[in-house]
Amino acid sequence: MKLLPVKLPIKITRKRFVIGLVFLVVIFGIFIFNQRTKQKPLEYTEVKRQTIVSSISASGVLAGKETANLRFKSPGKLAYINVKAGDKVFTGQTLASLDTTDLSITLQQTENNLKDKQTTLDKIYDDIHLFQYGNMGTNGETEAQRALRTTAEVARDNTYDTVRAAREALLNASIFSPISGIVTRTDITAGQVVSTTDLITQVVDISELYFDAEVDESDISKISLGQKARVTLNSYNDKGFTGTVSQIKPITKTASSGATVVIIRIKLDNPKIDFISDLNGQAEIEINHSENALSIPQDALVYEKYVYTQNGKGVKKVEVKTGISSDIDIEIKSGLSENEKVVKNPGNVVNK
């Protein structure tokens, strides 16, 4: 039987292993360096003239001219509510009422008591004026008679005050609309016992429509009355609405994000939409604009004051003076000319 030769495994020394590992690291480093320093193609854009609009963005909700949140001034059982959401109402219209049975009884009793007190006082007046002093008035009354008359007058006046209170309580048992508009909420149904904190109904005056925008407090110094704005509502995202800043509410609030904001009221210019209270949307409030301005994309700017312009087959670094900016473009006041080409992706310029 013939034996075949056996190949023994190559013995790898520690020195050879280290040399091989260093070699691989060097090769990998050269590859990474070449990838990082490899110049990517440059993209160019032309300096052009256009209107630059600088604006502040703010979220908010659709609102009417005035909103009335109506509640009863005293607790009780709701007897009826005459309206539902969507109904049109007018100023002074009765919208809801509590059960007034007990209140009516109380009023009747106090009015009867007033009549009794007045009759008693009239009898005292009659005794003093006619019978004893020949209609001389109270000048000749005795101290006892004066005390009797005064007590009767105080009793009459106090009872009159209870009548007024009973009448007020009966009046407060009904809710009257303080404004004309539409009903947007009716949270209670007849038969429920309500307190003074329960919202019974809400009425909104929609003779004028507004957008209440939440502007961050850091931007409020840039806002002034009369500024133009454009509003988009989430439910009408294919349609924009124009408006004007008409009010800056003199109080801050905390937004859902935790930021401190100020409510800015933007009066909308006759939007042809069905009013739905608190529709969400966005507003772009114009704080400045420049017409026929030289402009470039903001991405073309380097360190806020340099650009790279086309220079033959290469590029050169140019210092510019900037003006206002929009979300995308920025105004160039000096340093560039119309139609001049600038690098759109300056991050790809190497060794410049």
HELIX and SHEET records of a PDB file:
HELIX    1   1 ARG A   14  THR A   37  1                                  24    
HELIX    2   2 THR A  101  ASP A  126  1                                  26    
HELIX    3   3 ASP A  127  GLN A  132  3                                   6    
HELIX    4   4 GLU A  143  ASN A  172  1                                  30    
HELIX    5   5 GLU A  217  LYS A  222  5                                   6    
HELIX    6   6 ASN A  234  TYR A  236  5                                   3    
HELIX    7   7 GLN A  298  ALA A  300  5                                   3    
HELIX    8   8 PRO A  346  ASN A  348  5                                   3    
SHEET    1   A 2 TYR A  44  GLU A  46  0                                        
SHEET    2   A 2 LYS A 341  VAL A 343 -1                                        
SHEET    1   B 8 LYS A  88  VAL A  89  0                                        
SHEET    2   B 8 GLY A 181  THR A 186 -1                                        
SHEET    3   B 8 THR A 201  ASP A 216 -1                                        
SHEET    4   B 8 LYS A  48  LEU A  70 -1                                        
SHEET    5   B 8 ASN A 280  PRO A 297 -1                                        
SHEET    6   B 8 LYS A 228  LEU A 233 -1                                        
SHEET    7   B 8 GLY A 240  THR A 254 -1                                        
SHEET    8   B 8 THR A 260  LEU A 268 -1                                        
SHEET    1   C 7 LYS A  88  VAL A  89  0                                        
SHEET    2   C 7 GLY A 181  THR A 186 -1                                        
SHEET    3   C 7 THR A 201  ASP A 216 -1                                        
SHEET    4   C 7 LYS A  48  LEU A  70 -1                                        
SHEET    5   C 7 ASN A 280  PRO A 297 -1                                        
SHEET    6   C 7 ASP A 329  SER A 334 -1                                        
SHEET    7   C 7 LYS A 321  SER A 325 -1                                        
SHEET    1   D 4 SER A 174  PHE A 176  0                                        
SHEET    2   D 4 THR A  94  LEU A  98 -1                                        
SHEET    3   D 4 GLY A  76  ILE A  81 -1                                        
SHEET    4   D 4 VAL A 193  VAL A 194 -1                                        
SHEET    1   E 2 TYR A 306  ASN A 311  0                                        
SHEET    2   E 2 GLY A 314  GLU A 319 -1                                        
END                                                                             
